Amino acid sequence: MIYSKEVEEMCPVAQGVSHGCAPIPEEAKWVKVKDVKDISGFTHGVGWCAPQQGACKLSLNVKEGIIQEALVETIGCSGMTHSAAMAAEILPGRTVMEALNTDLVCDAINTAMRELFLQIVYGRSQSAFSEEGLAVGAGLEDLGKGLRSQVGTMYGTLAKGPRYLEMAEGYVTGIALDADNQIIGYKFVSLGKMTDFIKKGDDPNTAYEKACGQYGRVADAVKIIDPRTDKEVK
């Protein structure tokens, strides 16, 4: 240890008050975190790249400092999906400190890791008050039965109004309009379910019909239009 001359010439004064670090909630326990191995929890972080053209949601399940599970979800940038593939291989098995200081290929994923790190070391994890934390595999619950990210895509202009393109249920095939041209519902196809039906042996047309659904007052619509072409659909 190197001390400056000014510090060397100082007389020692005792540090009388030292209660240590504040405890944080971790998996239904109050823990004074001093080392990386003291950190446990399941939580999320959201990041964005420098030009802010894409975003990442990162979910990690950490047990005793080691990342056991990683879910990387991206939107808005085609290249980021490939970066996410690499990050999914990089993250499991590393400590949260290693992950924070590892190049996760994409600015948005790196930023998400930073935000997640702040959440988990301050005790703001989703599993803060869950005994034993969340089981490894809990990250998949965010995706639902079809193991697909929840994505919403909407577009609107002042001149022509809104278009629903993608909802949590799936790809929007038609938006239902009333007599005033206001949206009162929509029709959709769940691409994940459709793919599963095809994998089980259904022909594409049958799979498509089985994967279709609707929401809202579709039956009351004056007309239903394809939000991508504006053509009327049945």
C-alpha positions as CSV (number, residue, x, y, z in Angstrom):
1,M,0.0,0.0,0.0
2,I,1.4,3.4,-0.9
3,Y,0.4,6.5,1.2
4,S,1.0,10.1,0.3
5,K,3.3,12.1,2.5
6,E,0.3,14.0,3.9
7,V,-1.4,10.8,5.0
8,E,1.8,9.4,6.5
9,E,2.1,12.5,8.7
10,M,-1.5,12.3,10.0
11,C,-2.0,11.0,13.5
12,P,-4.3,8.0,13.8
13,V,-7.9,8.5,14.9
14,A,-10.1,5.5,15.7
15,Q,-13.2,4.7,13.7
16,G,-15.6,4.4,16.6
17,V,-18.9,3.7,14.7
18,S,-19.0,0.8,12.2
19,H,-22.2,-1.3,11.9
20,G,-21.2,-2.9,8.7
21,C,-23.3,-2.9,5.5
22,A,-27.0,-2.8,5.6
23,P,-28.8,-6.1,5.1
24,I,-30.8,-6.7,1.9
25,P,-33.6,-9.2,1.3
26,E,-32.6,-12.3,-0.5
27,E,-34.8,-15.3,-0.9
28,A,-36.7,-14.6,2.4
29,K,-33.5,-13.9,4.3
30,W,-31.8,-10.7,5.4
31,V,-28.2,-10.8,4.1
32,K,-25.3,-8.5,4.7
33,V,-23.6,-8.8,1.3
34,K,-19.8,-8.6,1.5
35,D,-18.7,-11.0,-1.2
36,V,-20.1,-12.0,-4.6
37,K,-21.0,-15.5,-3.2
38,D,-23.5,-13.7,-0.8
39,I,-25.7,-12.7,-3.7
40,S,-28.8,-14.8,-4.6
41,G,-32.0,-13.9,-6.4
42,F,-34.0,-13.8,-9.6
43,T,-34.5,-10.5,-11.3
44,H,-34.6,-8.5,-14.6
45,G,-32.8,-5.7,-16.3
46,V,-33.6,-3.7,-19.3
47,G,-30.9,-2.1,-21.6
48,W,-30.6,-0.1,-24.7
49,C,-27.8,0.5,-27.3
50,A,-26.1,3.8,-27.9
51,P,-28.2,4.9,-30.9
52,Q,-31.3,3.6,-28.9
53,Q,-32.5,1.6,-31.9
54,G,-32.9,-1.6,-30.0
55,A,-33.6,-2.9,-26.4
56,C,-32.9,-6.0,-24.4
57,K,-34.7,-7.5,-21.4
58,L,-32.3,-9.7,-19.4
59,S,-33.5,-12.1,-16.7
60,L,-31.0,-13.9,-14.5
61,N,-31.4,-16.5,-11.7
62,V,-28.4,-16.2,-9.4
63,K,-27.6,-18.7,-6.6
64,E,-24.7,-17.9,-4.3
65,G,-23.2,-15.5,-6.7
66,I,-23.3,-17.9,-9.7
67,I,-25.6,-17.3,-12.7
68,Q,-27.6,-20.5,-13.1
69,E,-30.1,-19.3,-15.7
70,A,-30.3,-16.6,-18.3
71,L,-33.1,-15.4,-20.5
72,V,-32.2,-12.8,-23.1
73,E,-35.1,-11.1,-25.0
74,T,-34.4,-8.5,-27.7
75,I,-36.4,-6.1,-29.9
76,G,-35.8,-3.5,-32.5
77,C,-32.4,-4.7,-33.8
78,S,-31.8,-7.7,-36.0
79,G,-28.1,-8.0,-35.1
80,M,-29.0,-8.1,-31.4
81,T,-30.7,-11.5,-31.7
82,H,-27.3,-13.0,-32.7
83,S,-25.6,-11.2,-29.9
84,A,-28.2,-12.6,-27.5
85,A,-27.4,-16.1,-28.7
86,M,-23.8,-15.6,-27.7
87,A,-24.8,-14.0,-24.4
88,A,-27.0,-17.0,-23.5
89,E,-23.9,-19.1,-23.8
90,I,-21.6,-16.7,-22.0
91,L,-23.7,-15.9,-18.9
92,P,-24.5,-19.2,-17.1
93,G,-21.7,-20.3,-14.8
94,R,-20.2,-16.8,-14.3
95,T,-20.5,-14.8,-11.2
96,V,-22.5,-11.6,-11.4
97,M,-19.3,-9.6,-11.1
98,E,-17.7,-11.5,-14.0
99,A,-20.8,-11.0,-16.1
100,L,-20.8,-7.3,-15.3
101,N,-17.2,-7.0,-16.6
102,T,-17.6,-9.3,-19.6
103,D,-18.3,-8.1,-23.1
104,L,-21.8,-9.4,-23.8
105,V,-21.4,-8.5,-27.5
106,C,-24.2,-5.9,-27.7
107,D,-24.4,-2.5,-25.9
108,A,-28.1,-3.1,-25.1
109,I,-27.3,-6.5,-23.4
110,N,-24.3,-5.0,-21.5
111,T,-26.6,-2.1,-20.3
112,A,-29.2,-4.6,-19.2
113,M,-26.6,-6.5,-17.2
114,R,-25.6,-3.2,-15.5
115,E,-29.2,-2.4,-14.6
116,L,-29.8,-5.9,-13.4
117,F,-26.7,-5.9,-11.3
118,L,-27.9,-2.7,-9.6
119,Q,-31.3,-4.4,-8.9
120,I,-29.8,-7.5,-7.4
121,V,-27.1,-6.0,-5.2
122,Y,-29.6,-3.6,-3.7
123,G,-32.1,-6.4,-2.9
124,R,-34.7,-5.4,-5.5
125,S,-35.0,-8.9,-6.9
126,Q,-38.3,-10.6,-7.8
127,S,-37.4,-13.4,-5.3
128,A,-36.5,-11.2,-2.4
129,F,-39.2,-12.6,-0.2
130,S,-39.5,-16.1,-1.6
131,E,-38.0,-18.9,0.5
132,E,-35.3,-20.8,-1.4
133,G,-35.8,-18.3,-4.2
134,L,-37.2,-19.3,-7.6
135,A,-36.3,-22.6,-9.1
136,V,-34.0,-22.7,-12.1
137,G,-36.3,-22.7,-15.0
138,A,-38.5,-19.9,-13.7
139,G,-37.2,-17.6,-16.5
140,L,-39.3,-19.7,-19.0
141,E,-42.5,-18.7,-17.1
142,D,-42.1,-15.2,-18.6
143,L,-42.5,-16.8,-22.0
144,G,-45.7,-18.8,-21.4
145,K,-46.6,-22.1,-22.8
146,G,-45.4,-21.4,-26.3
147,L,-42.0,-20.2,-25.1
148,R,-42.2,-17.0,-27.1
149,S,-41.5,-13.5,-25.9
150,Q,-44.5,-11.2,-25.1
151,V,-44.3,-8.7,-27.9
152,G,-46.5,-5.8,-28.8
153,T,-46.2,-3.8,-32.1
154,M,-48.5,-0.9,-32.8
155,Y,-48.2,1.8,-35.4
156,G,-50.2,5.0,-35.9
157,T,-50.3,8.2,-37.9
158,L,-52.2,11.4,-37.4
159,A,-53.6,11.1,-41.0
160,K,-54.7,7.4,-40.9
161,G,-54.9,6.4,-37.3
162,P,-53.7,3.3,-35.4
163,R,-52.8,-0.2,-36.7
164,Y,-52.5,-3.1,-34.3
165,L,-49.7,-5.4,-35.7
166,E,-48.7,-7.8,-32.9
167,M,-50.4,-8.4,-29.6
168,A,-49.5,-10.8,-26.7
169,E,-51.8,-13.3,-28.2
170,G,-50.0,-13.3,-31.6
171,Y,-49.8,-11.8,-35.1
172,V,-52.8,-9.6,-35.8
173,T,-54.6,-10.6,-39.0
174,G,-57.5,-8.2,-38.8
175,I,-58.7,-5.1,-36.8
176,A,-62.4,-4.8,-36.2
177,L,-64.0,-1.4,-36.9
178,D,-67.3,0.0,-35.9
179,A,-69.5,2.5,-37.9
180,D,-67.2,5.3,-36.8
181,N,-64.1,3.4,-37.9
182,Q,-63.0,3.0,-34.3
183,I,-61.2,-0.3,-33.3
184,I,-63.5,-2.5,-31.2
185,G,-61.5,-5.8,-31.4
186,Y,-59.0,-7.8,-33.4
187,K,-58.3,-11.2,-34.9
188,F,-55.0,-12.9,-34.5
189,V,-53.1,-16.1,-35.2
190,S,-50.7,-17.5,-32.6
191,L,-47.6,-18.4,-34.6
192,G,-46.1,-20.5,-31.8
193,K,-49.3,-22.6,-31.6
194,M,-49.5,-22.9,-35.3
195,T,-45.9,-24.1,-35.6
196,D,-46.6,-26.7,-32.8
197,F,-49.6,-28.0,-34.6
198,I,-47.6,-28.4,-37.8
199,K,-44.8,-30.2,-35.9
200,K,-47.5,-32.6,-34.6
201,G,-48.6,-33.5,-38.1
202,D,-51.4,-31.0,-39.0
203,D,-51.3,-29.6,-42.5
204,P,-50.6,-25.8,-42.6
205,N,-54.2,-24.8,-43.3
206,T,-55.6,-26.8,-40.5
207,A,-52.9,-25.6,-38.1
208,Y,-53.6,-22.0,-39.1
209,E,-57.3,-22.4,-38.4
210,K,-56.7,-24.0,-35.0
211,A,-54.3,-21.3,-34.0
212,C,-56.6,-18.4,-34.8
213,G,-58.5,-16.4,-32.2
214,Q,-60.1,-13.1,-31.6
215,Y,-60.5,-10.5,-28.9
216,G,-63.1,-7.8,-28.2
217,R,-66.4,-7.1,-30.1
218,V,-65.3,-8.6,-33.4
219,A,-68.9,-9.9,-34.0
220,D,-70.2,-6.3,-33.9
221,A,-67.7,-5.0,-36.5
222,V,-69.0,-3.1,-39.5
223,K,-65.8,-4.3,-41.3
224,I,-62.5,-6.0,-40.5
225,I,-59.4,-4.9,-42.2
226,D,-55.9,-6.3,-42.5
227,P,-53.7,-3.8,-40.6
228,R,-50.9,-4.3,-43.1
229,T,-52.7,-4.0,-46.4
230,D,-56.0,-2.2,-45.4
231,K,-57.9,-4.9,-47.4
232,E,-61.1,-6.2,-45.9
233,V,-60.9,-9.7,-44.4
234,K,-63.6,-12.1,-43.3
